[in-house]
Amino acid sequence: MAIIGIEKKHTYNAATFQAIGMIAGLAFLFYAVMVKFHDEQIIHPGIMVFFPIICISFMAVLIPLMMFISYQDDFKGVYPLLPSDLFKIVVTCYKSMAKNNFKVDAHTFKQD
């Protein structure tokens, strides 16, 4: 049983595995950038000014991919590996979040 009492069966298709692969790739890229930042911080301490920008950018791309996996029924025929479809996912997710004070659930998330 789900948290809100609605049982939902998730289906895993090619788009789901694309999103999971993109999340894993982004996590690896974030880790590599943080290791490089740590090495450069010893030589150039001012480089840590860019740390919040990198973290916010990572989260800005990660959130729509997680929402894509959670609400796949709203994204029929959309594949996150295609740049146009990824842009569509990001725009749709942030529009939906902006309409509901940056909270999303199954009843408020709708593709425009």
Buried (B, 14 or more C-beta within 10 A) or exposed (E): EEEEEEEEEEEEEEBBEBBBEBBEEBEEEBEEBBEEBEEBEEEEEEBEEEEEEBEEEBEEBBBBBEBBBBBBEBBEEBBBEEEEBBEBBBEBBBEBBEBEEEEBEEEEBEBE
